[in-house]
Amino acid sequence: MIVTQPRTAEARDSTRLTVTYFLGYGLVGLLSAVLGPSMQTFLAMTGSPLRTLAILFTADAFGSVCGSLIAGRLLNRIGTHVQVAVGLVAVAVVLAAIPLLRWPVALAVLFWALGLAKTFVFVTVNTLLLWVRRAKVGPFINAADFFLGAGSLVMPLMIGLSITWTGNVRLAYWLVCGCAVALTLWVLRTRAPRPESAQRGRGGGRHYLMIGGVAVLLFLYVGAEISISGWLPSFVLLRGLTDDAATAAYFTSLFWVAVTVGRLLWVPFAQRLHPAVIVASSAAVCALAVALIVNNSSSVAVVTAGVVTVGLGMSSIFPSAFAMLARRVEMTGMVSGVCLCAASLGAMFFPWLAGQALTTP
């Protein structure tokens, strides 16, 4: 009994922390899908053309780069849950203010701040989850990314209902603002985990090559993911699979459903297979599916099946990359920050490149 009780208490604390960080992932998922469905409302609010408000996407992405670097540098210098709380409070303040503004420049500044705050939270909770679950983090990262995807699916529905019921996006934004405040209070009542270096004596300094490799992988992966989700409707319309924009948009929803469901389906495999094996097999599946779509782009059935296959294949790459890194490297805030900064840069660069390729005759 004397030996079992501390272990039981430790397991209970780990479960509570894991659930807390899952909720953090879910909130980041909500925030990641907030801009696109709100764009028509912002166009009406500001009276600006679409080409002017397109800067909001760049501001959000640049804020994400800044947030990943700042969070990584601060994580080991202040209380870890204090850092999460600071990010959540910033999220709440920015979300409360955005629906009240009518000036494009002010919106750009606030979306830069929102990008910074949400990535600040994401880098922190991602690192803390790695500290809690350590080398066995694989299935937990997959489950956490399921919450991330679920948030991205739910937010457009919330915004749509808010517009239907109230004629604006305030209700949806302020509900998420309330979620951020509630999560802040919960986090501050929860004991933070110890840094990984206090748990095990691995040095991260000898693994720059590993960190760089995972950073490049995430740069490519996130760039591809955002490019597919952003340009898929245009691809469907240009290939003549449909002439209805709403129908074309469903292909993006289908892709994200596949990604979200896939993250749950990969959980048992993450418990049994090495992360590198999962990454390699997933990349092969994605390559075959993309080749299938490109070579049969006039078939609705083939493109639909290909989109689902790509989503299922891509779903495991992001969590497996971090699980692979956690087996070899001391997971400090800076390591997570560098990797997620690379991911944010990919999200800025590849959608532009894909757009050029798609619109070139």
C-alpha positions as CSV (number, residue, x, y, z in Angstrom):
1,M,0.0,0.0,0.0
2,I,2.8,2.4,0.9
3,V,4.5,1.8,-2.5
4,T,1.3,1.8,-4.6
5,Q,-0.3,4.9,-3.3
6,P,2.3,7.4,-4.5
7,R,2.2,5.7,-7.9
8,T,-1.5,5.9,-8.0
9,A,-1.4,9.6,-7.1
10,E,1.3,10.2,-9.8
11,A,-0.9,8.5,-12.4
12,R,-3.9,10.6,-11.3
13,D,-1.8,13.8,-11.7
14,S,-0.6,12.7,-15.1
15,T,-4.1,12.0,-16.3
16,R,-5.3,15.4,-15.0
17,L,-2.4,17.2,-16.7
18,T,-3.0,15.2,-20.0
19,V,-6.7,16.1,-20.1
20,T,-5.7,19.8,-19.4
21,Y,-3.3,19.8,-22.3
22,F,-5.9,18.1,-24.6
23,L,-8.3,21.0,-23.8
24,G,-5.5,23.4,-24.7
25,Y,-5.1,21.6,-28.1
26,G,-8.8,21.9,-28.6
27,L,-8.8,25.6,-27.9
28,V,-5.9,26.1,-30.4
29,G,-7.9,24.2,-32.9
30,L,-10.8,26.5,-32.5
31,L,-8.6,29.5,-32.9
32,S,-6.9,28.1,-36.0
33,A,-10.2,28.0,-37.9
34,V,-11.5,31.4,-36.8
35,L,-10.4,33.6,-39.7
36,G,-11.7,32.0,-42.9
37,P,-15.3,31.6,-41.9
38,S,-15.3,35.2,-40.5
39,M,-14.0,36.8,-43.7
40,Q,-17.3,37.7,-45.3
41,T,-18.4,39.3,-42.0
42,F,-15.2,41.4,-41.8
43,L,-15.7,42.4,-45.5
44,A,-19.1,43.8,-44.6
45,M,-17.9,45.4,-41.3
46,T,-14.9,47.2,-42.8
47,G,-16.3,47.9,-46.4
48,S,-12.8,46.8,-47.6
49,P,-12.1,44.6,-50.7
50,L,-10.9,41.0,-50.3
51,R,-7.4,41.9,-51.5
52,T,-7.0,44.3,-48.6
53,L,-8.2,41.9,-45.9
54,A,-6.1,39.1,-47.3
55,I,-3.3,40.6,-45.2
56,L,-5.1,39.2,-42.1
57,F,-3.9,35.7,-43.1
58,T,-0.3,36.9,-43.3
59,A,-0.6,38.7,-40.0
60,D,-1.9,35.6,-38.3
61,A,0.9,33.4,-39.8
62,F,3.6,35.9,-38.8
63,G,2.2,36.1,-35.3
64,S,2.5,32.3,-35.1
65,V,6.2,32.5,-36.0
66,C,6.7,35.1,-33.3
67,G,4.7,33.2,-30.7
68,S,6.6,30.0,-31.3
69,L,10.0,31.7,-30.8
70,I,9.0,33.7,-27.8
71,A,7.3,30.7,-26.0
72,G,10.3,28.5,-26.6
73,R,12.7,31.1,-25.0
74,L,10.5,31.8,-22.0
75,L,9.3,28.3,-21.1
76,N,12.1,27.4,-18.7
77,R,12.4,30.9,-17.2
78,I,8.9,31.4,-15.7
79,G,6.4,29.0,-14.2
80,T,5.1,26.7,-17.0
81,H,1.4,27.0,-16.1
82,V,1.9,30.7,-15.6
83,Q,3.0,30.9,-19.2
84,V,0.0,29.0,-20.4
85,A,-2.3,31.3,-18.4
86,V,-0.6,34.4,-19.9
87,G,-1.2,33.1,-23.4
88,L,-4.8,32.2,-22.6
89,V,-5.5,35.6,-21.1
90,A,-4.0,37.2,-24.2
91,V,-6.3,35.0,-26.4
92,A,-9.4,36.1,-24.4
93,V,-8.6,39.8,-24.6
94,V,-7.9,39.7,-28.4
95,L,-11.0,37.6,-29.1
96,A,-13.2,39.9,-27.1
97,A,-11.9,42.9,-29.1
98,I,-11.8,41.6,-32.7
99,P,-15.6,41.7,-33.4
100,L,-15.8,45.3,-32.3
101,L,-13.3,46.8,-34.8
102,R,-14.1,48.2,-38.2
103,W,-10.6,49.2,-39.4
104,P,-8.5,46.8,-41.5
105,V,-5.2,47.9,-39.9
106,A,-6.5,47.4,-36.4
107,L,-7.8,43.9,-37.4
108,A,-4.4,43.0,-38.9
109,V,-2.7,44.0,-35.6
110,L,-5.1,41.9,-33.5
111,F,-4.9,38.9,-35.8
112,W,-1.1,39.1,-35.5
113,A,-1.6,39.2,-31.7
114,L,-4.0,36.2,-31.9
115,G,-1.5,34.2,-34.0
116,L,1.2,35.0,-31.4
117,A,-1.0,34.1,-28.4
118,K,-2.5,30.9,-29.8
119,T,1.0,29.6,-30.8
120,F,2.4,30.7,-27.5
121,V,-0.2,28.5,-25.8
122,F,0.4,25.7,-28.3
123,V,4.1,25.5,-28.0
124,T,3.8,25.5,-24.2
125,V,1.1,22.8,-23.9
126,N,2.8,20.7,-26.5
127,T,6.1,20.8,-24.6
128,L,4.3,20.1,-21.3
129,L,2.5,17.1,-22.7
130,L,5.9,15.7,-23.9
131,W,7.2,16.2,-20.3
132,V,4.3,14.4,-18.8
133,R,4.2,11.4,-21.1
134,R,7.9,11.4,-22.1
135,A,9.1,8.5,-24.3
136,K,5.6,7.0,-24.4
137,V,4.1,10.2,-25.8
138,G,3.2,8.8,-29.2
139,P,-0.4,7.8,-28.7
140,F,-1.1,10.8,-26.5
141,I,0.2,13.2,-29.2
142,N,-2.1,11.5,-31.7
143,A,-5.1,11.9,-29.3
144,A,-4.1,15.5,-28.6
145,D,-4.0,16.3,-32.3
146,F,-7.5,14.8,-32.5
147,F,-8.7,17.5,-30.2
148,L,-6.8,20.0,-32.4
149,G,-8.7,18.8,-35.5
150,A,-12.0,18.6,-33.7
151,G,-11.6,22.3,-32.7
152,S,-10.9,23.2,-36.3
153,L,-14.1,21.4,-37.3
154,V,-16.3,22.9,-34.6
155,M,-15.3,26.6,-35.0
156,P,-16.8,27.1,-38.5
157,L,-20.1,25.7,-37.3
158,M,-20.1,28.0,-34.3
159,I,-19.4,31.0,-36.5
160,G,-22.1,29.9,-39.0
161,L,-24.7,29.6,-36.2
162,S,-23.6,32.9,-34.7
163,I,-24.1,34.7,-38.0
164,T,-27.5,32.9,-38.5
165,W,-28.8,33.8,-35.0
166,T,-27.3,37.3,-34.5
167,G,-26.1,38.5,-37.9
168,N,-22.5,38.8,-36.7
169,V,-19.6,36.7,-35.3
170,R,-19.6,38.2,-31.8
171,L,-21.4,35.3,-30.1
172,A,-18.9,32.7,-31.4
173,Y,-15.9,34.8,-30.6
174,W,-17.1,35.6,-27.1
175,L,-18.0,31.9,-26.4
176,V,-14.4,30.9,-27.2
177,C,-13.2,33.9,-25.1
178,G,-15.2,32.4,-22.2
179,C,-13.6,29.0,-22.8
180,A,-10.1,30.6,-22.7
181,V,-11.0,32.3,-19.3
182,A,-12.3,29.0,-17.9
183,L,-9.2,27.1,-19.0
184,T,-7.0,29.8,-17.5
185,L,-8.6,29.3,-14.1
186,W,-8.3,25.5,-14.4
187,V,-4.6,25.6,-15.4
188,L,-3.7,27.9,-12.5
189,R,-5.3,25.3,-10.1
190,T,-3.2,22.5,-11.6
191,R,0.3,21.6,-10.5
192,A,2.7,21.9,-13.4
193,P,5.0,19.0,-14.4
194,R,8.8,19.2,-13.8
195,P,11.0,20.0,-16.8
196,E,12.1,16.9,-18.6
197,S,15.8,17.6,-17.7
198,A,14.9,17.1,-14.1
199,Q,13.3,13.7,-14.9
200,R,16.1,12.2,-17.0
201,G,19.6,13.2,-17.8
202,R,19.7,13.3,-21.6
203,G,21.5,16.2,-23.2
204,G,19.7,17.9,-26.1
205,G,22.8,19.7,-27.4
206,R,24.2,16.6,-29.2
207,H,21.0,16.2,-31.3
208,Y,21.0,19.3,-33.5
209,L,20.8,17.1,-36.6
210,M,17.7,15.3,-35.3
211,I,16.0,18.6,-34.3
212,G,16.8,20.1,-37.7
213,G,15.5,17.1,-39.5
214,V,12.2,17.2,-37.6
215,A,11.9,20.9,-38.2
216,V,12.3,20.4,-41.9
217,L,9.7,17.6,-41.8
218,L,7.2,19.9,-40.1
219,F,8.0,22.8,-42.5
220,L,7.1,20.5,-45.4
221,Y,4.2,18.8,-43.6
222,V,2.3,21.9,-42.4
223,G,3.0,23.7,-45.6
224,A,1.4,20.8,-47.5
225,E,-1.5,20.5,-45.1
226,I,-2.4,24.2,-45.3
227,S,-1.9,24.2,-49.1
228,I,-4.3,21.3,-49.6
229,S,-7.0,22.6,-47.3
230,G,-6.7,26.1,-48.7
231,W,-6.5,25.4,-52.4
232,L,-8.5,22.2,-52.7
233,P,-11.8,24.0,-53.5
234,S,-10.1,25.9,-56.2
235,F,-8.6,22.7,-57.6
236,V,-12.0,21.1,-57.7
237,L,-13.5,24.1,-59.5
238,L,-10.7,24.4,-62.0
239,R,-10.9,20.7,-62.9
240,G,-14.6,21.0,-63.6
241,L,-15.7,18.5,-60.9
242,T,-18.3,21.0,-59.8
243,D,-19.3,24.5,-60.7
244,D,-20.7,25.3,-57.2
245,A,-18.4,26.9,-54.7
246,A,-20.3,25.5,-51.7
247,T,-19.9,22.0,-53.0
248,A,-16.2,22.6,-53.7
249,A,-15.8,23.7,-50.1
250,Y,-17.1,20.4,-48.9
251,F,-13.9,18.7,-50.2
252,T,-11.9,20.8,-47.6
253,S,-14.3,19.7,-44.9
254,L,-13.9,16.1,-46.0
255,F,-10.1,16.4,-45.9
256,W,-10.2,17.7,-42.3
257,V,-12.7,15.0,-41.2
258,A,-10.3,12.4,-42.5
259,V,-7.3,14.1,-40.7
260,T,-9.3,14.3,-37.4
261,V,-10.6,10.7,-37.6
262,G,-7.2,9.4,-38.7
263,R,-5.5,10.8,-35.6
264,L,-7.7,8.5,-33.5
265,L,-7.2,5.5,-35.9
266,W,-3.5,5.8,-35.6
267,V,-3.4,5.7,-31.8
268,P,-3.1,1.9,-31.5
269,F,-0.4,1.8,-34.2
270,A,1.5,4.6,-32.3
271,Q,1.6,2.2,-29.3
272,R,3.2,-0.6,-31.3
273,L,5.3,0.9,-34.1
274,H,8.4,3.2,-34.0
275,P,7.4,6.8,-35.0
276,A,9.9,6.7,-37.9
277,V,8.1,3.7,-39.4
278,I,4.8,5.6,-39.1
279,V,6.2,8.7,-40.7
280,A,7.7,6.8,-43.6
281,S,4.6,4.7,-44.3
282,S,2.3,7.7,-44.0
283,A,4.4,9.7,-46.4
284,A,4.2,6.8,-48.9
285,V,0.4,6.6,-48.6
286,C,0.1,10.3,-49.2
287,A,2.4,10.3,-52.2
288,L,0.4,7.4,-53.8
289,A,-2.9,9.2,-53.1
290,V,-1.7,12.5,-54.6
291,A,-0.5,10.7,-57.7
292,L,-3.9,9.1,-58.0
293,I,-5.6,12.5,-57.7
294,V,-3.3,14.2,-60.2
295,N,-3.6,11.4,-62.8
296,N,-7.4,11.1,-62.4
297,S,-8.4,14.6,-61.7
298,S,-11.6,14.5,-63.9
299,S,-13.2,11.7,-61.7
300,V,-15.2,12.9,-58.7
301,A,-15.1,9.4,-57.1
302,V,-11.3,9.1,-57.5
303,V,-10.6,12.6,-56.2
304,T,-12.9,12.1,-53.3
305,A,-11.2,8.8,-52.4
306,G,-7.8,10.4,-52.8
307,V,-8.7,13.3,-50.6
308,V,-9.8,11.0,-47.8
309,T,-6.7,8.8,-48.2
310,V,-4.4,11.9,-48.1
311,G,-6.1,13.1,-44.9
312,L,-5.8,9.7,-43.3
313,G,-2.2,9.4,-44.3
314,M,-1.2,12.9,-43.2
315,S,-3.0,12.7,-39.9
316,S,-0.2,10.7,-38.2
317,I,2.9,12.6,-39.4
318,F,2.8,15.6,-37.1
319,P,2.3,13.7,-33.8
320,S,4.8,11.0,-34.9
321,A,7.4,13.6,-35.7
322,F,7.3,14.9,-32.1
323,A,7.1,11.3,-30.7
324,M,10.3,10.5,-32.7
325,L,12.0,13.6,-31.4
326,A,11.0,12.8,-27.8
327,R,12.8,9.5,-27.9
328,R,16.1,11.1,-28.7
329,V,16.2,14.7,-27.5
330,E,15.5,16.6,-24.3
331,M,12.2,18.3,-25.0
332,T,12.8,21.9,-23.9
333,G,10.6,24.8,-24.8
334,M,13.2,26.0,-27.3
335,V,13.2,22.7,-29.1
336,S,9.4,22.8,-29.5
337,G,9.5,26.4,-30.4
338,V,12.0,25.9,-33.2
339,C,10.0,23.0,-34.7
340,L,6.7,24.9,-34.5
341,C,8.4,28.0,-36.0
342,A,9.5,25.9,-38.9
343,A,5.9,24.6,-39.2
344,S,4.6,28.2,-39.2
345,L,7.1,29.2,-41.9
346,G,5.8,26.3,-44.0
347,A,2.3,27.5,-43.6
348,M,3.3,30.9,-44.9
349,F,5.4,29.7,-47.9
350,F,3.8,26.7,-49.4
351,P,0.2,28.0,-49.9
352,W,1.7,30.9,-51.9
353,L,3.7,28.4,-54.0
354,A,0.8,26.1,-54.5
355,G,-1.4,29.1,-55.6
356,Q,1.2,30.0,-58.2
357,A,1.4,26.5,-59.5
358,L,-2.4,26.1,-59.6
359,T,-3.1,29.3,-61.4
360,T,-0.3,29.0,-63.9
361,P,-1.7,27.9,-67.3
